[in-house]
Amino acid sequence: MKKVLIFGALVLAVAGQTDRPDPKTAKVAVIGAGIGGVTTVIELLEAGFEDITLYEKSPGMNSSTSSMIAATVNFDTFYRDGWKSASGLGEAFAMFTEGNKIATSRKERERWFEFMGHSALAQVFPDQRSEESQRRKIFRISRQRLIHHIKVFSARLCEAAIGYWCCEAGDQAKAKIEEQGLMCPDEPDSDDSPFGLFQLADEQEQCEKFKKVATNEGGSTNSCDDDQYLDEASCTAEGHFWAPLSYSYYNNTETVARVPGFLQEDSNRDWCSLVEHQRTGFVRTEQLFKIIDEIFTASPFVTMRTGCGVAQLVAVPLGTQNQIRIDPEAAALAENVACEAGTFDKVVVSANLGAVPLFKELVDPKLDRHLFGMKGYGLSGSTNDSGVETIQDANSGRGVHYIGHGKEFQAAYARAMLNDKVKIWGGHDASFTETAPPYKFCTPEAEDHIFENGPASAKDLIADQDTVKQTGMRPLPSLGQAPMIKRYEDEWENLFLNTGYGYNGYDLAWFSSMCTVDWLKTNTHNLDRCKEAAAIGKESSVWIGWYFILIITFLVIVVSLIICAIYPICYFCTKNKGCPFSCKYCMGCLYKCCWQPKLNEGTSPSRGGASHTNEAFSYKTTGGAVAKDMVDRGGNIGGATERGSASSMI
């Protein structure tokens, strides 16, 4: 296999595989029926493929993680770009600590340490896949792709994907959204818009930040994916992506009026909120997968194999072509007549964490160092003790993100269900052993931590015996907010990976699947915007010891720079203060020539009183052990210069 480097992205030129697969005859398998898998099948159908097989381990389409979660959507990365802030770093450290506690063996701790190390390096030294401008482009193009699918694949998607995008996708889509009592506003950013994901806060400092964003103070938001371009003409002229942004700020009264059903007794707090009405919303996952199931089942081009977990992949050489055989799990073969093995021309794995054990031995042994599972927990039901459903139709197109409650990994997201009940999703538990559903719900202790200490609506739900409890797994990539789009080499050249959406599955899948299928059907990247989003070959991993070496090296460099900065100061003091002592020990010289004369002003040779003692103590707190040593040895500030020397002070 030959690789060519173009604009920092690897593009395949494969001997014997330069011809595009024929959609009429090529056999394609997709493993995993979550949001990544179903959007891949949608892309394949739109590309004209007529022999598609979908494997799913769960017994039905409504059993995957993607079908359970709250699935809030934000097609702008603005509120996610603050990872370098103190709070962002604090959350990362808290996540690292929590994962380290859960690890039960040395190997698990090593894996977790390496994953967090790769994550940190990807943020500090991002490659073309995770660079900030690229992430913004992915999120914004993903929204366009969703609108495309609503227009081309099915307007029924707007029975589940709730947002202003349905108002832009044609009359059929608009009718579907309005059937649910959600009327499209005249302007996308109208205060009367029934759509949007409301970022909720009740701290004054956060509310002030929201105000600055809404007024774009200091250029806090930018419609171009690259901050240096401030207008559409210059942005697009340089090949960047322009998407008009308009954030709205709402005070306490306005916020409570818009999302009352999500607040309950929390309404007495002083809330504020921030929302981008046009680019945010949510997906009613419990509806989406019913719709998808019906459409796929009715299609003559899709074969559904639910309840059919995959045990292994086998490379099958066939002349110049390499095919892949899928072997289901023995139990599934024995119990499910619809489950059977098959050999395929192309295989796309979009199986959440299931890719890790599937690839472990032969395909990508280090993938587990770059793809990790984060469990989340959901509650669905009525949000008050009386059982009365309180989310009114006028508010049923809105979701909320409890920013304050999310700080301690408590319940964070909520949105309305079709029956006006509420689904809340929270929790961030690292998982080392669970790679396939069904996943275990959290312990009673964790349940209290996540929901009892969360918003009032979560407390109502957890206390109601009729509440449905669900558990899902997020495939968290070391790249951060960027999908893992990969193709492998040699005998695995027709194997693709499309996963790693983390907390942003319904933001990223539309783009990620578009790029995966474009790659699959053209054997190259036909779309320039996908080149920077993909990678070829196995993942690598860094030996843990290198992280410690890097940290120690960094500290040595910092200390050296400090010393280099201090010595010129010492020299300046010596020249200008007439310091008679050697600068062999710089701190001693600094004390003698710069600070001591100031302390000596107005003092007597002997310990005079409280004011002198206070001055000595004041310097002790800022000058550290050097000043303390001077006071202890000399008995008074003036006497220190007579009794000590530069060398005896250090």
HUSULDA-V82213 format. One record per residue. N is the residue number from 1. PHI is phi in radians with two decimals (* if undefined). PSI is psi in radians with two decimals (* if undefined). OMEGA is omega in degrees with one decimal (999 if undefined). Layout:
N/PHI/PSI/OMEGA ; N/PHI/PSI/OMEGA
This chain:
1/*/2.46/-176.7 ; 2/-1.96/2.40/178.9 ; 3/-2.04/2.45/180.0 ; 4/-2.16/2.33/-179.4 ; 5/-1.66/2.03/-179.8 ; 6/-2.26/2.08/178.3 ; 7/0.89/0.70/176.1 ; 8/1.37/0.02/-179.5 ; 9/-2.05/2.50/179.6 ; 10/-1.51/2.23/179.3 ; 11/-2.11/2.30/-175.3 ; 12/-1.34/2.43/165.3 ; 13/-2.28/1.66/-167.5 ; 14/-1.78/2.20/177.9 ; 15/-1.06/2.22/179.1 ; 16/1.40/-0.08/-177.7 ; 17/-2.17/0.34/-178.4 ; 18/-1.29/-0.38/177.7 ; 19/-1.35/2.49/178.6 ; 20/-1.27/2.54/176.7 ; 21/-1.15/2.54/179.1 ; 22/-1.45/1.98/-178.1 ; 23/-1.02/-0.40/-178.5 ; 24/-1.28/-0.52/-174.1 ; 25/-2.09/-0.37/-177.1 ; 26/-1.13/2.34/177.2 ; 27/-1.67/2.15/-176.6 ; 28/-2.16/2.35/175.8 ; 29/-2.03/2.47/174.3 ; 30/-2.11/2.18/-179.3 ; 31/-1.81/2.04/-179.3 ; 32/1.93/2.14/-178.1 ; 33/-1.95/0.62/170.2 ; 34/-1.46/-2.85/-176.9 ; 35/-1.13/-0.60/176.7 ; 36/-1.16/-0.75/-179.2 ; 37/-1.18/-0.80/-176.6 ; 38/-1.22/-0.63/177.2 ; 39/-1.21/-0.52/174.2 ; 40/-1.13/-0.77/178.3 ; 41/-1.11/-0.71/177.5 ; 42/-1.04/-0.77/179.0 ; 43/-1.10/-0.72/179.5 ; 44/-1.11/-0.74/177.9 ; 45/-1.09/-0.76/179.4 ; 46/-1.15/-0.48/178.9 ; 47/-1.44/-0.07/175.1 ; 48/1.66/0.16/179.2 ; 49/-1.24/2.43/-171.4 ; 50/-2.08/0.08/178.5 ; 51/-2.42/1.48/-175.2 ; 52/-2.07/2.26/176.4 ; 53/-2.07/2.25/-178.4 ; 54/-1.93/2.05/177.4 ; 55/-1.73/2.35/176.8 ; 56/-2.49/2.22/-177.7 ; 57/-1.17/-0.67/-178.1 ; 58/-1.17/2.74/-176.1 ; 59/-1.20/-0.30/-179.6 ; 60/-2.70/2.95/-178.5 ; 61/-1.12/-0.46/-177.9 ; 62/-1.56/0.36/-178.3 ; 63/-1.99/-0.09/-179.7 ; 64/-1.38/2.85/176.8 ; 65/-0.98/-0.73/-177.0 ; 66/-1.06/-0.44/-178.6 ; 67/-1.51/-0.08/-174.9 ; 68/-1.86/-0.54/-166.9 ; 69/-1.28/2.93/177.9 ; 70/-1.17/-0.56/173.8 ; 71/0.98/0.89/171.0 ; 72/-1.26/2.64/-173.3 ; 73/-2.21/2.33/173.3 ; 74/-2.47/1.87/-177.1 ; 75/-1.51/0.36/171.8 ; 76/-2.28/2.42/-174.7 ; 77/-1.57/0.12/-172.0 ; 78/-0.90/-0.92/-174.5 ; 79/-1.30/-0.13/176.8 ; 80/-1.70/-0.13/-174.1 ; 81/-1.41/-0.05/-175.1 ; 82/-1.58/0.46/-176.1 ; 83/-1.11/-0.41/-177.7 ; 84/-1.42/-0.10/179.3 ; 85/-1.22/2.92/-179.8 ; 86/-1.05/-0.71/-179.5 ; 87/-1.19/-0.67/178.9 ; 88/-1.12/-0.76/178.4 ; 89/-1.17/-0.63/178.3 ; 90/-1.11/-0.72/178.0 ; 91/-1.14/-0.69/178.4 ; 92/-1.09/-0.73/179.4 ; 93/-1.17/-0.70/178.2 ; 94/-1.10/-0.69/177.9 ; 95/-1.11/-0.74/178.7 ; 96/-1.07/-0.76/-179.5 ; 97/-1.11/-0.78/-179.7 ; 98/-1.08/-0.77/179.1 ; 99/-1.10/-0.67/-179.6 ; 100/-1.15/-0.56/178.1 ; 101/-1.22/-0.66/-176.3 ; 102/-1.28/-0.54/-179.1 ; 103/-1.01/2.34/-176.2 ; 104/-1.94/-0.02/-179.6 ; 105/-2.55/2.91/179.4 ; 106/-1.09/-0.70/-179.5 ; 107/-1.12/-0.69/178.5 ; 108/-1.15/-0.71/178.1 ; 109/-1.14/-0.69/178.1 ; 110/-1.08/-0.76/180.0 ; 111/-1.09/-0.78/-179.4 ; 112/-1.13/-0.74/-179.8 ; 113/-1.09/-0.77/-179.9 ; 114/-1.15/-0.72/178.9 ; 115/-1.06/-0.82/-180.0 ; 116/-1.15/-0.61/177.0 ; 117/-1.12/-0.79/177.1 ; 118/-1.09/-0.67/179.3 ; 119/-1.10/-0.77/179.5 ; 120/-1.11/-0.76/179.6 ; 121/-1.12/-0.65/-179.9 ; 122/-1.15/-0.49/179.3 ; 123/-1.47/-0.68/-179.1 ; 124/-1.34/-0.70/179.6 ; 125/-2.18/1.22/-175.2 ; 126/-1.18/2.50/171.2 ; 127/-1.55/-3.01/-174.6 ; 128/-1.13/-0.33/-178.8 ; 129/-1.37/-0.55/-172.6 ; 130/-2.04/0.12/177.9 ; 131/-1.10/2.56/-170.0 ; 132/-1.00/-0.78/179.5 ; 133/-1.09/-0.67/179.1 ; 134/-1.14/-0.72/179.2 ; 135/-1.08/-0.78/179.5 ; 136/-1.06/-0.73/179.8 ; 137/-1.08/-0.75/-179.3 ; 138/-1.04/-0.85/-177.8 ; 139/-1.07/-0.71/-175.1 ; 140/-1.32/-0.68/176.7 ; 141/-1.19/-0.57/179.6 ; 142/-1.04/-0.66/177.0 ; 143/-1.11/-0.74/178.4 ; 144/-1.07/-0.66/-179.0 ; 145/-1.20/-0.62/175.4 ; 146/-1.06/-0.80/178.7 ; 147/-1.06/-0.70/177.5 ; 148/-1.03/-0.79/-178.8 ; 149/-1.15/-0.63/177.7 ; 150/-1.08/-0.68/-179.6 ; 151/-1.30/-0.78/-169.6 ; 152/-1.64/-0.74/-175.0 ; 153/-1.47/-1.06/179.6 ; 154/-2.92/2.26/174.5 ; 155/-1.21/-0.22/179.0 ; 156/-1.14/-0.31/176.3 ; 157/-1.00/-0.48/-179.5 ; 158/-1.37/-0.01/168.5 ; 159/-1.34/-0.26/-176.5 ; 160/-2.21/-0.68/-178.9 ; 161/-1.50/1.70/-169.4 ; 162/-1.67/1.98/179.3 ; 163/3.14/3.01/-177.5 ; 164/-1.11/-0.36/180.0 ; 165/-0.99/-0.50/177.7 ; 166/-1.22/-0.45/176.8 ; 167/-1.30/-0.31/-178.9 ; 168/-1.72/-0.13/-169.6 ; 169/-1.72/0.31/176.3 ; 170/1.85/3.00/-173.5 ; 171/-1.15/-0.67/-179.0 ; 172/-1.12/-0.75/179.6 ; 173/-1.16/-0.72/179.1 ; 174/-1.08/-0.68/178.7 ; 175/-1.14/-0.68/179.5 ; 176/-1.09/-0.72/-177.9 ; 177/-1.28/-0.59/-178.5 ; 178/-1.35/-0.38/173.6 ; 179/-1.06/-0.39/-178.9 ; 180/-1.64/0.20/178.8 ; 181/1.41/0.26/-179.8 ; 182/-1.89/1.83/-174.5 ; 183/-1.56/2.29/179.6 ; 184/-1.18/2.24/-179.7 ; 185/-1.30/2.83/178.3 ; 186/-1.16/-0.62/178.5 ; 187/-2.15/2.44/-175.4 ; 188/-1.07/-0.55/-177.3 ; 189/-1.77/0.36/-179.6 ; 190/-1.11/2.51/176.4 ; 191/-1.15/-0.29/178.7 ; 192/-1.56/0.03/-178.0 ; 193/-1.08/2.31/178.3 ; 194/-1.47/0.07/-173.5 ; 195/-1.92/2.81/170.6 ; 196/2.29/2.69/173.5 ; 197/-1.77/1.95/-175.2 ; 198/-1.51/2.10/173.4 ; 199/-1.44/1.97/-173.9 ; 200/-1.73/2.41/175.0 ; 201/-2.54/2.71/176.3 ; 202/-2.31/0.38/175.8 ; 203/-1.93/2.38/-174.9 ; 204/-1.04/-0.70/-178.9 ; 205/-1.08/-0.76/179.6 ; 206/-1.19/-0.65/178.6 ; 207/-1.11/-0.65/176.9 ; 208/-1.14/-0.64/176.3 ; 209/-1.12/-0.73/177.9 ; 210/-1.03/-0.74/-179.7 ; 211/-1.07/-0.74/-179.7 ; 212/-1.11/-0.67/178.8 ; 213/-1.16/-0.77/-177.6 ; 214/-1.11/-0.55/179.0 ; 215/-1.68/0.00/-178.3 ; 216/0.98/0.67/179.0 ; 217/-1.15/2.23/-179.7 ; 218/1.23/0.32/-180.0 ; 219/1.16/0.66/-174.7 ; 220/-1.17/-0.42/174.0 ; 221/-2.19/2.64/-177.4 ; 222/-2.47/2.34/-179.0 ; 223/-1.36/-0.24/176.4 ; 224/-1.62/2.57/179.6 ; 225/-1.24/-0.21/175.4 ; 226/-2.05/2.14/-172.3 ; 227/-1.07/-0.39/-175.1 ; 228/-1.32/-0.22/179.5 ; 229/-1.86/2.07/-170.9 ; 230/-1.80/-0.09/177.3 ; 231/-2.32/2.78/-173.7 ; 232/-1.10/-0.68/-176.5 ; 233/-1.08/-0.87/-178.7 ; 234/-1.22/-0.57/-179.7 ; 235/-1.14/-0.93/-176.7 ; 236/-1.25/-0.52/179.2 ; 237/-1.10/-0.51/180.0 ; 238/-1.65/0.20/176.2 ; 239/1.45/0.28/179.5 ; 240/-1.68/3.03/-173.5 ; 241/-1.86/2.26/-178.8 ; 242/-1.91/2.25/177.9 ; 243/-2.47/1.90/-177.1 ; 244/-0.99/2.28/179.9 ; 245/-2.01/2.48/177.3 ; 246/-2.59/1.77/179.9 ; 247/-1.60/2.44/178.8 ; 248/-1.98/2.41/177.6 ; 249/-1.86/2.40/177.4 ; 250/-2.25/2.34/178.3 ; 251/-1.35/-3.02/-173.8 ; 252/-1.04/-0.87/-177.8 ; 253/-1.06/-0.77/-179.0 ; 254/-1.18/-0.66/-179.9 ; 255/-1.17/-0.85/-178.9 ; 256/-1.07/-0.61/179.5 ; 257/-1.18/-0.48/-175.2 ; 258/-1.60/-0.54/-177.6 ; 259/-2.32/0.87/-174.8 ; 260/-1.13/-0.63/-175.8 ; 261/-1.17/-0.30/-179.4 ; 262/-1.59/-0.14/-171.8 ; 263/-1.81/-0.65/-178.1 ; 264/0.94/-2.32/-178.5 ; 265/-1.20/-0.19/174.9 ; 266/-1.20/-0.10/-179.3 ; 267/-1.09/-0.34/-179.4 ; 268/-1.40/-0.03/176.1 ; 269/-1.50/2.83/-176.9 ; 270/-1.57/1.53/-174.3 ; 271/-1.50/2.71/165.4 ; 272/-2.48/2.86/-178.2 ; 273/-2.62/2.75/178.0 ; 274/-2.31/2.36/-178.1 ; 275/-2.61/2.48/169.7 ; 276/-1.87/1.77/-169.8 ; 277/-1.11/-0.54/-172.4 ; 278/-1.44/-0.51/-170.0 ; 279/-2.01/0.12/-179.7 ; 280/-2.22/2.75/179.7 ; 281/3.02/-2.47/179.0 ; 282/-2.84/2.99/177.0 ; 283/-2.13/2.22/173.1 ; 284/-1.38/1.58/-172.2 ; 285/-1.09/-0.58/-179.8 ; 286/-1.13/-0.42/176.2 ; 287/-1.58/-0.70/-174.6 ; 288/-1.00/-0.82/-174.6 ; 289/-1.31/-0.38/170.7 ; 290/-1.18/-0.76/179.9 ; 291/-1.12/-0.82/-179.4 ; 292/-1.08/-0.75/179.7 ; 293/-1.02/-0.78/-179.9 ; 294/-1.10/-0.76/-177.7 ; 295/-1.19/-0.78/-179.6 ; 296/-1.15/-0.71/-179.4 ; 297/-1.10/-0.62/-179.2 ; 298/-1.38/-0.25/-177.0 ; 299/-1.40/2.33/176.7 ; 300/-1.31/-0.12/-175.0 ; 301/-1.78/-0.04/-176.9 ; 302/-2.12/2.23/173.6 ; 303/-1.87/2.13/-177.7 ; 304/-1.65/2.20/175.8 ; 305/-2.17/1.28/176.4 ; 306/-1.42/2.72/-175.2 ; 307/1.19/0.47/-174.0 ; 308/-2.30/1.38/178.6 ; 309/-1.20/2.56/-177.9 ; 310/-1.66/2.24/-179.5 ; 311/-1.54/-0.72/-177.4 ; 312/-2.78/2.80/172.6 ; 313/-1.96/2.45/-179.3 ; 314/-2.24/2.18/176.5 ; 315/-1.30/2.29/-177.1 ; 316/-2.15/1.78/177.7 ; 317/-1.16/2.40/179.5 ; 318/-2.53/1.46/-175.7 ; 319/1.12/-2.22/177.7 ; 320/-1.48/-0.13/-179.5 ; 321/-1.74/2.49/174.1 ; 322/-1.99/2.09/177.6 ; 323/-1.82/3.02/-178.3 ; 324/-2.32/2.25/177.2 ; 325/-1.70/2.37/177.5 ; 326/-1.84/2.10/177.1 ; 327/-1.87/1.99/177.6 ; 328/-1.22/2.90/177.2 ; 329/-1.15/2.55/-176.6 ; 330/-1.03/-0.73/-178.6 ; 331/-1.11/-0.70/179.6 ; 332/-1.15/-0.69/178.6 ; 333/-1.11/-0.65/-177.3 ; 334/-1.29/-0.58/-172.2 ; 335/-1.74/-0.34/-171.3 ; 336/-2.16/1.94/-177.5 ; 337/-1.19/-0.39/-179.7 ; 338/-1.43/-0.13/-177.8 ; 339/-1.63/2.15/179.2 ; 340/-2.66/2.77/178.9 ; 341/-1.28/2.88/178.4 ; 342/-2.86/2.70/177.0 ; 343/-1.97/2.31/-170.0 ; 344/-2.29/2.69/177.4 ; 345/-1.36/-0.60/179.5 ; 346/-2.41/2.47/177.9 ; 347/-2.32/2.27/175.2 ; 348/-1.99/2.14/178.6 ; 349/-1.76/2.02/177.9 ; 350/-2.33/0.93/-168.4 ; 351/-1.83/0.62/177.8 ; 352/1.01/-2.30/178.0 ; 353/-1.32/-0.15/-179.1 ; 354/-1.09/-0.36/178.9 ; 355/-1.17/-0.49/-175.8 ; 356/-1.10/-1.00/178.2 ; 357/-1.20/-0.51/-178.9 ; 358/-1.17/-0.59/-177.3 ; 359/-1.71/-0.12/-166.2 ; 360/-0.99/-0.81/-170.8 ; 361/-1.42/-0.85/-168.1 ; 362/-1.99/-0.55/-169.6 ; 363/-1.60/-0.97/-172.7 ; 364/-2.62/1.39/-172.7 ; 365/-1.06/-0.50/-176.6 ; 366/-1.67/0.15/-179.0 ; 367/-1.04/-0.58/-178.5 ; 368/-1.16/-0.24/175.4 ; 369/-1.48/-0.12/-177.0 ; 370/-2.19/-0.10/-179.5 ; 371/-2.39/2.05/-173.9 ; 372/-2.24/2.66/-179.6 ; 373/-1.64/2.29/173.5 ; 374/-2.10/1.96/-178.5 ; 375/-1.31/2.51/173.6 ; 376/-2.28/2.78/-174.4 ; 377/-2.26/2.40/-176.6 ; 378/-2.14/2.66/174.9 ; 379/-2.26/2.38/177.8 ; 380/-2.28/2.25/179.3 ; 381/2.89/-2.83/179.2 ; 382/-1.48/2.61/-170.1 ; 383/-1.83/0.39/170.4 ; 384/-2.61/2.88/-171.1 ; 385/-1.15/-0.45/-177.9 ; 386/-1.38/-0.21/179.5 ; 387/1.46/0.06/179.2 ; 388/-1.32/2.29/179.5 ; 389/-1.34/2.12/-168.4 ; 390/-1.90/-0.12/178.7 ; 391/-1.43/1.91/-177.7 ; 392/-1.38/2.78/-178.3 ; 393/-0.96/-0.66/-177.6 ; 394/-1.12/-0.41/-179.1 ; 395/-1.86/0.03/-171.7 ; 396/-1.34/-0.09/176.3 ; 397/-1.73/0.19/-176.5 ; 398/-2.03/2.55/173.8 ; 399/-2.15/2.94/-179.0 ; 400/-2.36/2.62/173.1 ; 401/-2.13/1.92/179.9 ; 402/-1.37/1.57/-174.6 ; 403/-1.08/-0.79/-178.0 ; 404/-1.08/-0.74/-178.9 ; 405/-1.25/-0.40/-178.9 ; 406/-1.29/-0.28/-175.2 ; 407/-1.06/-0.61/-177.4 ; 408/-1.88/0.51/178.2 ; 409/1.05/0.63/176.3 ; 410/-1.66/-3.01/-179.2 ; 411/-0.98/2.30/-171.1 ; 412/-2.13/-0.65/-173.1 ; 413/-2.15/2.56/176.7 ; 414/-2.61/2.60/176.0 ; 415/-2.73/2.87/-177.5 ; 416/-1.42/2.54/172.5 ; 417/-1.64/3.03/-176.7 ; 418/-1.12/-0.56/-179.9 ; 419/-1.55/0.31/178.0 ; 420/1.22/0.18/170.1 ; 421/-1.45/3.09/-173.3 ; 422/-2.04/2.45/171.0 ; 423/-1.99/2.21/179.1 ; 424/-2.08/2.44/-177.3 ; 425/-2.29/2.32/179.5 ; 426/-2.76/3.12/178.6 ; 427/1.69/2.48/-179.0 ; 428/-2.49/1.28/-177.6 ; 429/-1.83/2.13/176.0 ; 430/-1.14/2.42/-179.9 ; 431/-2.15/2.23/-177.3 ; 432/-1.76/-0.40/-171.5 ; 433/-2.05/-0.46/-177.4 ; 434/-1.50/2.00/-179.3 ; 435/-2.09/-0.07/-179.2 ; 436/-2.59/2.64/178.5 ; 437/-1.23/2.78/1.0 ; 438/-1.41/2.53/-179.1 ; 439/-1.75/2.61/-178.6 ; 440/-1.32/2.46/173.9 ; 441/-1.28/2.83/-175.2 ; 442/-1.20/2.84/178.3 ; 443/-1.21/2.80/177.3 ; 444/-0.98/-0.63/178.8 ; 445/-1.14/-0.79/178.8 ; 446/-1.17/-0.60/178.3 ; 447/-1.05/-0.76/177.2 ; 448/-1.09/-0.76/-177.0 ; 449/-1.13/-0.73/-174.2 ; 450/-1.38/-0.78/-170.8 ; 451/-1.86/-0.76/-178.8 ; 452/-1.09/-0.61/179.5 ; 453/-1.58/0.08/-178.4 ; 454/-1.58/-2.75/-179.1 ; 455/-1.17/2.83/-176.4 ; 456/-1.05/-0.64/-179.8 ; 457/-1.09/-0.60/177.6 ; 458/-1.19/-0.69/178.1 ; 459/-1.08/-0.72/178.5 ; 460/-1.06/-0.77/-176.4 ; 461/-1.18/-0.76/-175.7 ; 462/-1.20/-0.40/-179.7 ; 463/-1.50/-0.22/-176.3 ; 464/-1.60/2.15/-177.8 ; 465/-1.18/-0.28/179.5 ; 466/-1.54/-0.10/-180.0 ; 467/-1.16/2.40/177.2 ; 468/-1.57/2.20/179.6 ; 469/-1.81/2.35/-177.6 ; 470/-2.37/2.70/179.5 ; 471/-2.31/2.39/177.7 ; 472/-2.38/2.98/-178.4 ; 473/-2.20/2.23/176.7 ; 474/-1.67/2.24/175.4 ; 475/-1.45/1.74/-173.6 ; 476/-1.58/2.09/-178.7 ; 477/-1.58/2.66/176.6 ; 478/-1.18/-0.29/179.1 ; 479/-1.18/-0.39/-174.1 ; 480/1.65/-2.35/-175.9 ; 481/-1.47/1.01/178.6 ; 482/-2.59/2.43/-178.2 ; 483/-1.31/2.79/174.1 ; 484/-1.71/1.79/177.6 ; 485/-1.93/1.96/-172.5 ; 486/-2.38/2.67/169.3 ; 487/-2.32/2.53/-175.2 ; 488/-1.79/3.13/-169.9 ; 489/-2.06/2.98/174.7 ; 490/0.99/-2.18/-175.9 ; 491/-1.17/-0.25/-179.8 ; 492/-1.82/0.39/-173.6 ; 493/-1.13/-0.32/179.4 ; 494/-1.81/0.33/178.4 ; 495/-1.88/2.25/-177.4 ; 496/-2.13/2.58/175.8 ; 497/-2.05/2.25/179.7 ; 498/-2.39/1.60/-174.9 ; 499/-2.78/-2.83/173.2 ; 500/1.33/0.68/-178.5 ; 501/-1.46/-0.26/179.0 ; 502/1.03/-2.21/-178.8 ; 503/-1.49/0.04/-169.8 ; 504/-2.12/0.60/-174.4 ; 505/-0.96/-0.83/-176.2 ; 506/-1.46/-0.07/171.1 ; 507/-1.55/-0.62/-168.2 ; 508/-1.78/-0.48/-168.9 ; 509/-1.07/-0.63/-176.9 ; 510/-1.09/-0.75/177.7 ; 511/-1.24/-0.84/-174.6 ; 512/-1.03/-0.77/-179.2 ; 513/-1.22/-0.60/175.2 ; 514/-1.02/-0.81/-178.6 ; 515/-1.21/-0.67/-179.5 ; 516/-1.10/-0.82/-177.9 ; 517/-1.26/-0.59/175.0 ; 518/-1.05/-0.73/178.2 ; 519/-1.15/-0.77/-177.6 ; 520/-1.10/-0.75/-172.8 ; 521/-1.47/-0.30/-177.7 ; 522/-1.97/-0.19/-175.1 ; 523/1.07/0.27/173.3 ; 524/-2.71/-3.02/175.6 ; 525/-1.72/1.72/179.3 ; 526/-1.25/-0.45/-179.0 ; 527/-1.79/2.09/-178.4 ; 528/-1.02/-0.63/-175.4 ; 529/-1.19/-0.24/178.4 ; 530/-1.61/-0.28/-174.6 ; 531/-1.02/-0.81/-176.4 ; 532/-1.31/-0.13/-175.1 ; 533/-1.66/-0.11/-171.3 ; 534/-2.11/2.90/178.7 ; 535/-2.55/2.79/-178.8 ; 536/-2.11/2.46/171.3 ; 537/1.60/-3.10/-175.8 ; 538/-1.25/2.69/172.4 ; 539/-1.40/2.64/175.1 ; 540/-1.95/2.94/-179.9 ; 541/-2.46/2.61/-177.4 ; 542/-1.74/2.35/176.6 ; 543/-1.00/2.34/-175.6 ; 544/-0.93/-0.69/-177.1 ; 545/-1.00/-0.49/-180.0 ; 546/-1.13/-0.54/178.6 ; 547/-1.13/-0.74/178.5 ; 548/-1.16/-0.69/178.4 ; 549/-1.09/-0.72/179.1 ; 550/-1.12/-0.72/179.9 ; 551/-1.12/-0.80/179.9 ; 552/-1.11/-0.75/178.2 ; 553/-1.05/-0.73/179.1 ; 554/-1.07/-0.76/-179.9 ; 555/-1.12/-0.71/178.7 ; 556/-1.08/-0.74/179.1 ; 557/-1.10/-0.76/-179.6 ; 558/-1.09/-0.81/179.4 ; 559/-1.08/-0.73/179.8 ; 560/-1.08/-0.71/179.0 ; 561/-1.14/-0.66/178.0 ; 562/-1.12/-0.76/179.4 ; 563/-1.10/-0.77/179.2 ; 564/-1.08/-0.54/179.0 ; 565/-1.35/-0.56/-176.4 ; 566/-1.31/-0.67/-174.9 ; 567/-1.07/-0.74/175.0 ; 568/-1.06/-0.61/177.7 ; 569/-1.12/-0.75/178.4 ; 570/-1.02/-0.77/-179.2 ; 571/-1.10/-0.74/179.4 ; 572/-1.07/-0.77/179.4 ; 573/-1.06/-0.76/-179.0 ; 574/-1.05/-0.79/-176.8 ; 575/-1.22/-0.68/-172.2 ; 576/-1.65/-0.37/-179.5 ; 577/-1.80/-0.07/-179.6 ; 578/1.17/0.63/-177.9 ; 579/-1.09/2.14/-177.7 ; 580/-1.48/-0.05/-174.1 ; 581/-1.76/2.75/179.2 ; 582/-1.22/2.60/176.4 ; 583/-1.62/0.43/-179.7 ; 584/-1.00/-0.68/176.2 ; 585/-2.00/1.84/-167.7 ; 586/-1.09/-0.74/-177.2 ; 587/-1.12/-0.65/176.9 ; 588/-1.09/-0.73/179.0 ; 589/-1.13/-0.74/179.9 ; 590/-1.05/-0.73/179.7 ; 591/-1.11/-0.84/-175.1 ; 592/-1.14/-0.74/-169.4 ; 593/-1.65/-0.45/-174.2 ; 594/-1.89/-0.85/-173.4 ; 595/-1.62/-0.67/-173.4 ; 596/-1.04/-0.77/-179.6 ; 597/-1.00/-0.61/179.0 ; 598/-1.18/-0.66/-179.9 ; 599/-1.26/-0.49/-177.5 ; 600/-1.38/-0.31/-177.4 ; 601/-1.07/2.16/176.8 ; 602/1.35/0.21/-179.4 ; 603/-1.84/2.71/177.2 ; 604/-1.65/2.83/179.9 ; 605/-1.05/-0.40/-177.7 ; 606/-1.92/2.92/178.4 ; 607/-1.12/1.99/-168.9 ; 608/-1.66/-0.65/-175.3 ; 609/2.99/-2.86/-173.1 ; 610/-1.10/-0.65/-177.0 ; 611/-1.13/-0.67/179.6 ; 612/-1.20/-0.75/179.6 ; 613/-1.08/-0.70/-179.8 ; 614/-1.12/-0.67/179.0 ; 615/-1.13/-0.75/179.4 ; 616/-1.10/-0.73/-179.9 ; 617/-1.17/-0.67/178.7 ; 618/-1.06/-0.73/179.6 ; 619/-1.24/-0.58/179.7 ; 620/-1.03/-0.66/-177.4 ; 621/-1.28/-0.43/-178.9 ; 622/-1.79/-0.54/-177.4 ; 623/-1.60/-0.17/174.0 ; 624/1.34/-2.57/-172.2 ; 625/-1.13/-0.49/-178.8 ; 626/-1.07/-0.87/-179.4 ; 627/-1.14/-0.71/179.4 ; 628/-1.04/-0.73/179.4 ; 629/-1.08/-0.66/179.7 ; 630/-1.12/-0.78/-178.4 ; 631/-1.17/-0.77/-178.2 ; 632/-1.09/-0.70/-175.3 ; 633/-1.41/-0.70/-172.2 ; 634/-1.54/-0.36/-178.7 ; 635/1.38/-0.42/174.3 ; 636/-2.70/2.82/-174.8 ; 637/-1.09/-0.78/-179.2 ; 638/-1.16/-0.65/-177.2 ; 639/-1.22/-0.33/-177.0 ; 640/-1.09/-0.61/-178.2 ; 641/-1.26/-0.42/-179.8 ; 642/-1.48/-0.64/-173.0 ; 643/-1.60/-0.47/-175.9 ; 644/-1.81/3.05/172.6 ; 645/-2.41/2.94/-178.6 ; 646/-1.01/-0.69/-176.8 ; 647/-1.29/-0.52/-177.8 ; 648/-1.39/-0.25/-177.5 ; 649/-1.47/-0.36/-172.8 ; 650/-1.76/*/999
